[in-house]
């Protein structure tokens, strides 16, 4: 396992990973407006801003010198991003990233309660971590999501 904190030098690799993992143009959770909005949030400067922001914990999973997974937690309570490269799925990478991020948040005073705006595809992954869907499907900025909670 090679999990480490993200650095600004990782921004390009993170952006590439997120776009490969999401495939917004062919993802039914995205309208045309949603694709445009999502890509805007994944510009290099936005990613670098999250990496440098003390309120974010961003970890990368490295396999064969390549970023194949990332997780970002905001203020020790919002699971902001969790992406795994499609070629590296089913290797327990998401669970390892989640475990490492949760441990880091708890060590920094987090209370173990989290929330996430999950894509339709990711619901089973989050449920395997103990999250539960908390309400009806919603859409914001052209992106469909499902609110989920994890209460310790």
N, C-alpha and C positions, 0 to 999 in steps of 0.2 A: 504494500500500500504506500503510495506516495502522494500525500495530501499536504498542501502548503498554502499559506496566505497568498492571495493574488497581489501582483505588483503592477504598476502602470505599464511595464514592458509586456505584460500579458494581454493588454486590451485588444489587440488585433486577433490573437488566438481565441480569446473569449467571444468576441463578436462573431468570428467565423463559426465557432462551435454552436452558439445560440441560433444562428440562422440555419445551420444544417439540422439541428435538433428540432426546430420548430417548423421549418418549411412553410412559412406563412402564406405564400401564394397558393398552395394546394391544401391548406389546413382549413377544415370546415368551421373552425372556431373564429375565423377572420373574414370580415367583409373587406372590400377594397379599401375603405377608410381605415379599417383595423390594420391592414398590412402596412399602410403608410405610417400610421401612428406608431406601430410596434417598431418598425425599422428606425424611426426617429429616436426612439428610446435606446436603440442599440448603436448609435453613432459612437465613434471612438472617444470623443470628448465626454459623452455621457457616461460611458463605461469607466473611463479614467476618473471621472468625478465620484462615482460610487466607490471605486477602489480607495480613493484618498479620503473619503468622508468617514470620520471616526464613528458615525452612527451605523455604519455597515460593517459586517464581517463577511468577507468574500474569500472563499477557499477554492482551490483548483485541485483536481485529481489529474496527476500526470502518469501517462503510460507510454513507454518508449519515447520519451522526450516530447510528448505532445499532450496538450490539454484535451482530455476526453470527458471531463465533467466539471461543473462549477455549481456552487451554492452560494447564495447571498442572503443574509439575515439582516433585517433593519431593526435597530433599537432592541435587539434581543427578543423580538416578539413577532415580527412579520417575516415569514419565509418569502422573500422577494423573488428569488430566482433559484431554480434547480433544473439543470439541463445536463443530459448525457448524450454524447455523440451516438448516432444511430448504429454505428459499427461496433460500439462498446456496450450496448445494452445487454441485459441479462447476465452481467458480470458483478452484480451487487455494488456497483459504483455509487448509485444514488443513496443506498442505505449507508455506505461508509461515509459519504459526504455529510449526510444528515446526522449520523452519530457524532462525527467530529465537530460539526457546527453546534449541535446541541450541547455537547460537553463544554465547548468554549464559552457559549452563552451562559450556561449555569455557573461556570468558574468566574465569570465576570459579573455575577449578581442577577442574572436572569431568573425568572420564576418558573420556567418550564412550560408556560402557556404560550401558544403560537397560533397564528392565523395565516391563511394563504388564499389567494385568488387562483384557483386551480383551473388549468385547461381540462377539457373533457377527458383527454387521453391520460392525464396524470392522476385522476381520481384514485384508481386502484393503488398506485404507488403511495400516495399520501395516506390512504386508508391502512396500508400495511405498516405505516409509522404510528398509527393510532389516531390520526385526524378523522373527523366525521364531517359530512356535508351539513351545512347549517343554513338552509334556505333554498329557494328556487334558483334556477339558472338565471344569470343576469348578463347584460351586455353594456359595455362602456367603451367609448371611442372605437366602436366597431369590432370589439373583441368579446367573445362569449367567455364567461368564467363562472365558476362555482365557488362560493365562499365555503371554507372549511376551517374547523377549529381543532386544536389539540389542547386539552386542559389536563394538567397534571393532578 
